[in-house]
Amino acid sequence: MASKQELADASIDMNSDVDSVAMVSGMEDLRRRLEKMLQPPIAAPVDESQKRRVEEQTQSLAARREKVSAASGQLIGAALALACELMQSPGDAPPAEATVDKLTKRLGECIETDSQGRPQLTISLPDQGALRTLATTLAKLLES
């Protein structure tokens, strides 16, 4: 389109110094325009302060999860110890060592070890309602 305009201007202006006009075909013009559009976009600069904030939030969340995980492990351990004490009667013999060893081995197959060598046992809840039920129970325990 621009070359056509240049040709028209040169033909009307008698004093024009234009003695040739480069004619670009429609395909060449389309290809040139597409090449300009398909050039990789210039990367936007990284907002370092935002990056630091996100990293700090991520670390804070990870630390909080770690604390909740450790506290949950202690809570479950205490609950099981309480159940064991309540189920035992005076004079009862402790469970067979072989049974305890077998259960320990099977539980050991279900754990992962974290970077600090601590065993981790993941608990999956069936749905969000179970989480709500757990929170309600913990709230009742805390209120009593």
N, C-alpha and C positions, 0 to 999 in steps of 0.2 A: 504494500500500500504506500509506503514511504517513497519507494522508487518511482511509482506512478506519479506521485505528487511532484517529485523532483523533475521528472520528464515534462510534466505539464507546465511547471514554472519556467523551465529552460526554453520551451517552445514559444511562450508568450513574450518573454524578455529578450528583445533583440540584442541587447548589450551583454547578454550572458556569456560567460567564458566556458560554460559546460559544453564539452564536445562528445562526451559519452556518459551513459547512465548504466550502472550495474543493475541488471534485472535478476532478481532472486525469485525462483519459482515458489509456488505456494507450499510445496513439500519441504523445500529447504528452509523457508521461513518458519514453518511449523516445527521442524526438527530443532532449529535454533532456539525457539521459544521453549520447547519441551526440555531441552538441555539445561536452560536457565532454571526452569522450575524443578528439575530433578536433581539439581546440585545438592549435596548434603547440607542440611541446615547448620548454621553456625551455633555451636554449643553455647548455651547460656552460662554465665559464670555461676559457680557454686556459692551459695550464701553460707559462709563458714559459721556465722553465729547460729543460724538455724540448724545446721548440721551438728554443731556442738550440743544444742538444746535437745535434739532428737537422740543423740548418743547418750546424754546424761539421763534422759527419761527412760531409755532402754536399759541402762545399767541400774537405775533405781527400781524399775519394774522387776528386773531379774533378781536383784537383792531381796526385794519384798517376797517374790515367789519362793526364793530359797528359804527365807525365814518361816513362811507359812508352811512350806513342805516339811521343814524340820519340826515345827510345832505340831503338825498333823501326825508325824511319825511318833512323837512323844505321847500325844493324846491317844492314839490307837494302842500303843504299847501299854499305857496306863490302864486303858479300858480292858484290855485282855488280861492284864495282871489282876485287876479287880474281879473280873469274871472267874479267873482261876481260883482266887481266894474264896469267892462266894460259893463255888462249886465243891470245894474241898471240905470234907468233914474232918474233925480232929481224929487222928490215928490213921487216916487214909495213906496208902502207900503212894509215892510219886509215880508218875507214868513210867512205863518201861523205857529204858534208855534206848533200845533199838527203835521203838516207835518215835521217840523224839528225834533220833538221828535220821530216820526215814523222812519225817516231816521237814526237818531242816534241809535235807538234800533236795526235796521237791520244791520247797520255797526258794531255795538257792537257784534253782533252774528258772525261776520267774523274775529274778531281780536283774537290774543293771547296776554297774558300779560307776559312780561319778568320778570326776577328775581328781578328787581328794581321797578316793578309795572307799567311800561310804556306799553301802548297798542302798539301792533305791527300788521301791516297789510302787508301781503306778496303779492307781485305783480309777476305774472308769465308772461313771455314774450313768444310769440308763437314759436320763433326760434332764432338762433344766428343772423340772418339778422335784427331782430327787435332791438337787442342790438346795432348793427352797426348803424342803423337808429337813435336810441336814442343818441348815441355818436356823430353822425354827427350833429344832431340838437343842442346838447349842445355846440359843437365846434363853430357852426355858431353864437349862442347866445353870447359866450365868445368873439368872434372876432368882434362883432359889437359894 
